[in-house]
Amino acid sequence: MCESGRLFFLSHRAPIVLGHRAAPRRRTRTVGGLARVLEDALEKTGGSWIALGAASGPETLAPEYTGLRYPIRNVRLHDASAFHAGFGNQVLWPLCHMFPDRCRFQPAFWAAHRRANEAFAAAVQAVADPRDAVWVDDFHLCLVPGLLRDAGRCPRIGFFWHIPFPPASLFGICPWREQLLRALLGADVLAFQTDDDARNFIDCLRHFLGLSPTDDRRRLRLPERDVDVAVLPVGIDAGYLREQAASPIVRTRAADLRAALGAEVVILGVDRLDYAKGIPERLVGFERFLERHPEWRRRVSFVQITVPPQFHLPDEREMKRTIDEMVGRILGRYTYEGRAPLAYLYTALDRDRLAAYYLAADVALVTPLRDGMSLVAKEYVACHTDRDGVLVLSEFAGAARELRDALLVNPYDPEAIQTQLDAALDMPPAERHRRMQSLSAAVTRHDVEWWTTNFLQLLAAS
């Protein structure tokens, strides 16, 4: 990759979080296996990771300070909270996850979003030249390709859109729809998670810009160049997760968790607090399961781990109150002689502890209302090296296209959720092993290294 130039990776998140003054050498990885896989390419080409940093922080974090093999170039914003909590979270996120009633089309959000993208584009212009390649990652930086293209002397640009892309009938309500589409077309390669996302994007180009692909490869021919639209589902660091799940520490923790829960069967849900994750709907489905199957009330434990959001927006505060009330109702109805069928954790867990929960769970209940991929589903599969366990997965998650041996479910239908839970708990061991073996093969085949390598190859060939 980039034999004649450098690779620059743009993300709103840095690959690590450095410790505070009391522990300056403490480093926590933030983006899973992607940083590890990209390390070789960034070091080999002399490139760097460009990410949002503290407004008062240094311009560049050198490898000797971060422990990485490449520098991190900081983009410093004085209105970073407006960038994070505004256009991205209150326009693009609800729009793309098909919650138009939650969109807040405020000009101030658009202005902050544009300023942030201009700062990222300026950071690239300061270091890159036409021989280089730039990977722009996710919707937060969707204006960067167009800004770089307009500036001239442009490097090769690849853009990956991680979240769903909505149909034209929905995307069209955005007041800045043409500006967004034209900015994305500044890239040489645009990649999406699923065929549906790519089709929706092309439909939007057709409806709002009058553009259509030239052939079945989804190549768009612009006056001065071509743009390739690709489908490339994101993978996880499956090998690392398998090693984690096999470690004595994680296995001991998993055994301790099961002992503490005191249940014959453990069901697990893991999500960030977000309306698109379908947590209230999942709780209703589980409650329906307890109603329909009294024989399981003292034998099952559903553990719901909910990770607090970075920014506490009004929608999230309201949803947390709703979830708290639902948890209280279920516990009140079905706790018997101190034995509760539900454990609710509102916290973030480190990787080892989360792997222990994955390993301890007989069933993973992954039911987002809409999701670009759902890496939780893949992580659960990767941790079950014994080929046991059952995955119940929303049919509206991108992962459902790959993980076809999961039990697919309509997350809006509580009766469907309870039916698939019943099927999961009643599944014969031979079928559990067959399904999990197939799921494991899919997760291993399309892991994060496969995903990264293929994206870089598309970018190199552009």
C-alpha positions as CSV (number, residue, x, y, z in Angstrom):
1,M,0.0,0.0,0.0
2,C,1.2,3.5,-0.8
3,E,4.5,2.4,-2.3
4,S,5.2,5.9,-3.5
5,G,3.6,7.9,-0.7
6,R,2.4,7.9,2.9
7,L,-0.9,6.8,4.5
8,F,-2.8,9.2,6.7
9,F,-5.7,7.9,8.8
10,L,-8.4,10.4,9.9
11,S,-10.7,9.7,12.8
12,H,-12.5,11.8,15.3
13,R,-11.1,9.4,17.9
14,A,-7.4,8.9,18.7
15,P,-6.2,5.2,18.9
16,I,-5.3,5.6,22.5
17,V,-6.2,7.6,25.6
18,L,-3.3,8.8,27.6
19,G,-3.3,8.8,31.4
20,H,-3.8,11.9,33.4
21,R,-1.0,13.7,35.2
22,A,-1.0,11.2,38.0
23,A,-0.4,8.4,35.6
24,P,1.0,9.9,32.4
25,R,2.4,6.6,31.1
26,R,-0.9,4.8,31.3
27,R,-2.4,4.1,27.8
28,T,-5.7,2.7,26.9
29,R,-6.5,1.6,23.3
30,T,-9.8,3.0,22.1
31,V,-10.5,1.5,18.6
32,G,-9.9,-2.2,19.0
33,G,-7.9,-4.1,16.4
34,L,-7.9,-1.4,13.8
35,A,-5.0,0.5,15.4
36,R,-2.9,-2.7,15.6
37,V,-3.6,-3.6,11.9
38,L,-2.9,-0.1,10.7
39,E,0.3,0.2,12.7
40,D,2.4,-1.6,10.0
41,A,1.1,0.5,7.2
42,L,1.4,3.8,9.0
43,E,5.0,3.0,10.1
44,K,6.1,1.6,6.8
45,T,4.9,4.6,4.8
46,G,5.9,7.3,7.3
47,G,2.3,8.3,7.8
48,S,0.3,9.3,10.9
49,W,-3.0,9.1,12.6
50,I,-4.9,12.4,12.6
51,A,-7.5,12.7,15.4
52,L,-9.3,15.2,17.6
53,G,-7.1,16.2,20.5
54,A,-7.3,18.5,23.5
55,A,-7.6,22.2,22.6
56,S,-4.5,22.9,24.7
57,G,-2.6,19.8,23.8
58,P,0.5,19.5,21.6
59,E,0.2,19.4,17.8
60,T,1.9,16.1,17.5
61,L,2.3,13.1,19.9
62,A,5.5,11.3,19.1
63,P,5.9,7.5,19.2
64,E,8.2,7.6,22.2
65,Y,5.4,9.3,24.2
66,T,2.4,7.1,23.0
67,G,4.1,3.7,22.7
68,L,2.9,3.5,19.1
69,R,5.1,3.1,16.0
70,Y,3.7,6.2,14.3
71,P,2.9,9.8,15.4
72,I,-0.6,11.1,16.3
73,R,-1.3,14.5,14.9
74,N,-3.9,16.4,17.0
75,V,-6.7,18.5,15.5
76,R,-7.5,21.1,18.1
77,L,-11.0,22.5,18.4
78,H,-12.3,25.1,20.8
79,D,-15.9,23.9,20.3
80,A,-15.3,20.1,20.3
81,S,-18.5,19.5,22.3
82,A,-20.6,21.3,19.7
83,F,-18.9,19.1,17.0
84,H,-19.6,15.8,18.9
85,A,-23.1,16.5,20.3
86,G,-24.5,18.6,17.5
87,F,-24.7,17.6,13.8
88,G,-23.3,14.2,14.2
89,N,-25.4,13.0,17.1
90,Q,-28.6,15.1,16.5
91,V,-28.8,15.1,12.7
92,L,-26.8,12.3,11.0
93,W,-27.1,9.7,13.7
94,P,-31.0,9.8,14.0
95,L,-31.4,10.4,10.2
96,C,-29.3,7.4,9.2
97,H,-30.8,5.1,11.9
98,M,-34.3,6.1,10.6
99,F,-35.5,8.2,13.5
100,P,-36.4,11.4,11.7
101,D,-38.5,12.7,14.6
102,R,-35.3,12.9,16.7
103,C,-33.4,15.0,14.1
104,R,-32.7,18.6,15.1
105,F,-31.9,20.6,11.9
106,Q,-30.2,23.6,13.5
107,P,-27.9,25.8,11.4
108,A,-25.6,26.1,14.4
109,F,-25.0,22.4,14.4
110,W,-24.1,22.5,10.7
111,A,-21.8,25.4,11.2
112,A,-19.9,23.6,14.0
113,H,-19.7,20.5,11.9
114,R,-18.3,22.3,9.0
115,R,-15.7,24.1,11.1
116,A,-14.5,20.8,12.6
117,N,-14.2,19.2,9.1
118,E,-12.3,22.3,7.9
119,A,-9.9,21.8,10.7
120,F,-9.3,18.2,9.8
121,A,-8.9,19.0,6.1
122,A,-6.3,21.8,7.0
123,A,-4.4,19.2,9.1
124,V,-4.2,16.9,6.1
125,Q,-3.2,19.8,3.8
126,A,-0.4,20.7,6.1
127,V,1.4,17.3,5.7
128,A,0.1,15.5,2.6
129,D,0.9,15.8,-1.1
130,P,-0.6,14.1,-4.2
131,R,1.5,11.0,-3.8
132,D,-0.1,10.2,-0.5
133,A,-3.3,8.4,0.5
134,V,-5.9,9.5,3.1
135,W,-8.3,7.2,4.8
136,V,-11.2,9.2,6.2
137,D,-13.2,7.2,8.8
138,D,-16.9,7.6,9.4
139,F,-19.7,10.1,9.2
140,H,-18.2,12.7,11.7
141,L,-15.8,13.7,8.9
142,C,-18.1,13.4,5.9
143,L,-17.2,16.9,4.6
144,V,-13.4,16.3,4.5
145,P,-13.2,14.6,1.1
146,G,-14.9,17.5,-0.6
147,L,-12.9,20.1,1.3
148,L,-9.6,18.4,0.3
149,R,-10.7,18.1,-3.3
150,D,-11.7,21.7,-3.5
151,A,-8.3,22.7,-2.1
152,G,-6.4,21.1,-5.1
153,R,-3.2,19.1,-5.1
154,C,-5.3,16.3,-3.6
155,P,-4.0,12.9,-2.3
156,R,-5.9,9.8,-3.0
157,I,-8.9,9.7,-0.6
158,G,-10.9,6.7,0.7
159,F,-13.9,7.2,2.9
160,F,-15.6,4.5,5.0
161,W,-19.2,5.1,6.2
162,H,-19.8,2.9,9.3
163,I,-23.4,3.6,10.1
164,P,-26.4,2.7,7.9
165,F,-27.1,5.0,4.9
166,P,-30.8,5.8,4.7
167,P,-33.1,5.6,1.6
168,A,-33.6,8.8,-0.5
169,S,-37.1,9.3,0.8
170,L,-35.6,9.8,4.3
171,F,-32.2,11.3,3.5
172,G,-34.0,14.0,1.5
173,I,-35.5,15.7,4.6
174,C,-32.0,16.9,5.5
175,P,-31.6,20.6,4.5
176,W,-27.9,20.0,3.6
177,R,-28.5,16.9,1.6
178,E,-26.7,18.1,-1.6
179,Q,-23.8,19.5,0.3
180,L,-23.3,16.2,2.1
181,L,-23.5,14.1,-1.1
182,R,-21.1,16.4,-3.0
183,A,-18.6,16.4,-0.2
184,L,-18.6,12.6,-0.1
185,L,-18.0,12.5,-3.8
186,G,-14.6,14.1,-3.1
187,A,-13.4,10.7,-2.3
188,D,-11.9,8.2,-4.8
189,V,-13.4,5.2,-2.9
190,L,-16.5,5.2,-0.8
191,A,-17.2,2.0,1.2
192,F,-20.3,1.0,3.1
193,Q,-21.2,-1.9,5.3
194,T,-23.9,-3.6,3.3
195,D,-25.4,-3.7,-0.2
196,D,-28.5,-1.9,1.0
197,D,-26.4,1.0,2.3
198,A,-24.5,1.3,-1.1
199,R,-27.8,1.1,-3.0
200,N,-29.4,3.8,-0.8
201,F,-26.4,6.1,-1.3
202,I,-26.5,5.7,-5.1
203,D,-30.3,6.3,-5.1
204,C,-29.6,9.5,-3.2
205,L,-27.1,10.6,-5.9
206,R,-29.7,9.8,-8.6
207,H,-32.5,11.7,-6.8
208,F,-30.6,14.8,-5.7
209,L,-27.6,15.2,-8.0
210,G,-28.8,13.4,-11.1
211,L,-25.9,10.9,-11.0
212,S,-25.9,7.2,-11.8
213,P,-23.2,4.5,-11.8
214,T,-21.7,3.6,-15.2
215,D,-21.7,-0.2,-14.7
216,D,-22.5,-3.0,-12.3
217,R,-19.4,-2.2,-10.2
218,R,-21.1,0.9,-8.9
219,R,-18.5,3.2,-10.5
220,L,-19.5,6.8,-10.8
221,R,-18.0,8.8,-13.7
222,L,-17.5,12.4,-12.8
223,P,-16.1,14.9,-15.4
224,E,-12.6,14.8,-14.1
225,R,-12.3,11.3,-12.4
226,D,-14.1,8.1,-11.3
227,V,-15.5,7.3,-7.9
228,D,-15.9,3.7,-6.8
229,V,-18.7,2.7,-4.4
230,A,-17.8,-0.5,-2.5
231,V,-19.3,-2.8,0.0
232,L,-16.9,-3.9,2.8
233,P,-18.4,-5.1,6.1
234,V,-16.2,-4.2,9.0
235,G,-14.5,-7.0,11.0
236,I,-13.2,-7.5,14.5
237,D,-9.9,-8.6,15.9
238,A,-11.1,-12.2,16.2
239,G,-7.7,-13.7,16.9
240,Y,-7.1,-11.4,19.9
241,L,-10.6,-12.1,21.3
242,R,-10.1,-15.9,21.0
243,E,-6.8,-15.6,22.9
244,Q,-8.6,-13.5,25.6
245,A,-11.4,-16.0,25.9
246,A,-8.9,-18.8,26.3
247,S,-6.9,-17.1,29.1
248,P,-7.1,-18.6,32.6
249,I,-8.0,-15.1,34.0
250,V,-11.0,-14.6,31.8
251,R,-12.2,-18.2,32.2
252,T,-12.0,-17.9,36.0
253,R,-13.9,-14.6,35.9
254,A,-16.6,-16.2,33.6
255,A,-17.0,-19.1,36.1
256,D,-17.2,-16.6,39.0
257,L,-19.9,-14.6,37.2
258,R,-22.0,-17.7,36.6
259,A,-21.7,-18.7,40.2
260,A,-22.6,-15.2,41.4
261,L,-25.7,-15.1,39.1
262,G,-26.8,-18.5,40.3
263,A,-28.6,-19.3,37.1
264,E,-28.8,-22.3,34.9
265,V,-28.8,-20.2,31.8
266,V,-27.3,-16.7,31.3
267,I,-28.5,-14.3,28.6
268,L,-26.4,-11.3,27.7
269,G,-27.1,-7.9,26.2
270,V,-24.3,-5.3,25.7
271,D,-25.0,-1.8,24.3
272,R,-24.1,1.9,24.6
273,L,-27.1,3.9,25.9
274,D,-28.7,4.8,22.6
275,Y,-32.3,4.7,21.3
276,A,-31.1,2.8,18.2
277,K,-29.9,-0.1,20.3
278,G,-33.4,-1.3,21.2
279,I,-32.8,-1.8,24.9
280,P,-36.4,-1.0,26.0
281,E,-37.8,-3.2,23.3
282,R,-35.5,-6.0,24.3
283,L,-36.6,-5.7,28.0
284,V,-40.2,-5.9,26.9
285,G,-39.4,-9.1,24.9
286,F,-37.6,-10.6,27.9
287,E,-40.5,-9.8,30.1
288,R,-42.9,-11.4,27.6
289,F,-40.7,-14.5,27.7
290,L,-41.0,-14.7,31.5
291,E,-44.8,-14.3,31.2
292,R,-45.0,-17.1,28.7
293,H,-42.6,-19.5,30.3
294,P,-42.9,-19.6,34.1
295,E,-40.7,-22.7,34.2
296,W,-37.7,-20.5,33.4
297,R,-38.3,-17.7,35.9
298,R,-36.0,-19.2,38.6
299,R,-33.5,-20.8,36.1
300,V,-32.5,-17.9,33.9
301,S,-30.6,-14.6,34.3
302,F,-30.6,-11.9,31.8
303,V,-27.6,-9.5,32.2
304,Q,-28.0,-6.2,30.4
305,I,-24.8,-4.1,30.3
306,T,-25.4,-0.5,29.3
307,V,-22.5,1.8,28.6
308,P,-23.1,5.4,29.6
309,P,-22.9,7.9,26.6
310,Q,-20.1,10.4,26.2
311,F,-22.6,13.2,26.0
312,H,-25.9,13.2,28.0
313,L,-28.4,14.5,25.5
314,P,-32.1,14.9,26.4
315,D,-33.1,11.8,24.4
316,E,-30.6,9.7,26.3
317,R,-31.6,11.0,29.7
318,E,-35.3,10.2,28.9
319,M,-34.4,6.7,27.7
320,K,-32.3,6.0,30.8
321,R,-35.3,6.8,33.0
322,T,-37.5,4.5,30.9
323,I,-35.0,1.7,31.2
324,D,-34.6,2.1,34.9
325,E,-38.4,2.0,35.3
326,M,-38.7,-1.2,33.2
327,V,-35.9,-2.9,35.1
328,G,-37.6,-2.0,38.4
329,R,-40.9,-3.4,37.1
330,I,-39.4,-6.7,35.9
331,L,-37.5,-7.2,39.2
332,G,-40.6,-6.4,41.2
333,R,-42.7,-8.9,39.2
334,Y,-40.3,-11.8,39.0
335,T,-37.8,-11.7,41.9
336,Y,-38.6,-14.6,44.2
337,E,-37.0,-15.4,47.5
338,G,-34.0,-13.1,46.6
339,R,-33.5,-14.7,43.2
340,A,-33.7,-12.1,40.4
341,P,-34.0,-13.1,36.7
342,L,-32.5,-9.8,35.6
343,A,-29.2,-8.0,36.4
344,Y,-28.7,-4.5,35.0
345,L,-25.3,-2.9,34.9
346,Y,-24.9,0.8,33.9
347,T,-21.2,1.0,33.4
348,A,-18.3,0.6,30.9
349,L,-16.2,-2.6,31.2
350,D,-12.5,-3.1,30.2
351,R,-11.8,-5.7,27.5
352,D,-11.0,-8.6,29.9
353,R,-14.1,-8.2,31.9
354,L,-16.3,-7.9,28.9
355,A,-14.8,-11.0,27.4
356,A,-15.6,-12.8,30.7
357,Y,-19.3,-11.8,30.3
358,Y,-19.3,-13.0,26.6
359,L,-17.8,-16.3,27.7
360,A,-20.3,-16.7,30.6
361,A,-23.3,-16.1,28.5
362,D,-25.2,-19.1,26.9
363,V,-27.2,-16.7,24.7
364,A,-26.4,-13.2,23.3
365,L,-29.4,-11.1,22.7
366,V,-28.3,-8.5,20.2
367,T,-31.4,-6.6,19.0
368,P,-30.7,-3.1,17.7
369,L,-33.5,-1.4,16.0
370,R,-31.0,-0.4,13.3
371,D,-27.2,-0.8,13.2
372,G,-24.5,-0.5,10.6
373,M,-22.9,-3.7,11.7
374,S,-23.2,-4.7,15.4
375,L,-19.7,-5.7,16.5
376,V,-21.0,-7.0,19.8
377,A,-22.5,-10.0,17.8
378,K,-19.2,-10.8,16.2
379,E,-17.3,-10.3,19.5
380,Y,-19.6,-12.8,21.3
381,V,-19.1,-15.4,18.5
382,A,-15.3,-14.9,18.6
383,C,-15.2,-15.5,22.4
384,H,-17.0,-18.9,22.1
385,T,-14.1,-21.0,21.0
386,D,-15.8,-24.1,22.4
387,R,-18.4,-23.6,19.6
388,D,-21.2,-23.4,22.2
389,G,-23.7,-20.6,22.7
390,V,-26.5,-19.1,20.7
391,L,-26.7,-15.7,19.0
392,V,-30.1,-14.0,18.7
393,L,-29.6,-11.1,16.3
394,S,-31.7,-8.3,14.9
395,E,-32.5,-8.6,11.3
396,F,-31.9,-4.9,11.0
397,A,-28.2,-5.1,12.0
398,G,-25.7,-5.1,9.2
399,A,-24.1,-8.3,10.7
400,A,-27.3,-10.2,9.9
401,R,-26.1,-10.3,6.2
402,E,-23.0,-12.3,7.3
403,L,-24.1,-14.2,10.4
404,R,-26.9,-16.2,8.8
405,D,-26.8,-19.0,11.3
406,A,-27.9,-16.6,14.1
407,L,-31.5,-16.7,15.2
408,L,-32.8,-13.6,13.4
409,V,-35.5,-11.5,15.0
410,N,-37.6,-8.4,14.4
411,P,-36.5,-6.2,17.4
412,Y,-39.8,-4.2,17.3
413,D,-41.8,-7.4,18.0
414,P,-41.7,-8.5,21.7
415,E,-43.5,-11.8,20.8
416,A,-40.8,-12.6,18.2
417,I,-38.1,-11.9,20.8
418,Q,-39.6,-14.2,23.3
419,T,-40.2,-16.9,20.7
420,Q,-36.5,-16.8,19.6
421,L,-35.4,-16.8,23.2
422,D,-37.5,-20.0,23.7
423,A,-35.9,-21.5,20.6
424,A,-32.4,-20.6,21.8
425,L,-32.9,-22.2,25.2
426,D,-34.5,-25.3,23.7
427,M,-31.9,-25.7,21.0
428,P,-30.2,-29.2,20.9
429,P,-26.4,-29.2,21.6
430,A,-25.6,-30.5,18.1
431,E,-27.5,-27.6,16.5
432,R,-25.9,-25.1,18.8
433,H,-22.4,-26.4,17.8
434,R,-23.2,-26.4,14.1
435,R,-24.6,-22.9,14.1
436,M,-21.7,-21.5,16.2
437,Q,-19.1,-23.2,14.0
438,S,-20.6,-21.5,11.0
439,L,-20.7,-18.1,12.7
440,S,-17.2,-18.5,13.9
441,A,-15.9,-19.2,10.4
442,A,-17.6,-16.1,9.1
443,V,-16.2,-13.9,11.8
444,T,-12.7,-15.3,11.3
445,R,-12.8,-15.1,7.5
446,H,-13.8,-11.4,7.5
447,D,-11.8,-10.1,10.5
448,V,-10.4,-6.6,10.9
449,E,-7.2,-7.5,9.1
450,W,-9.2,-8.7,6.0
451,W,-11.3,-5.5,6.2
452,T,-8.4,-3.1,6.5
453,T,-6.3,-4.9,3.8
454,N,-9.2,-4.8,1.3
455,F,-9.9,-1.2,1.9
456,L,-6.3,-0.2,1.5
457,Q,-6.2,-2.2,-1.7
458,L,-9.2,-0.4,-3.1
459,L,-7.6,2.9,-2.2
460,A,-4.3,1.9,-3.8
461,A,-6.0,0.9,-7.0
462,S,-8.1,4.1,-7.2
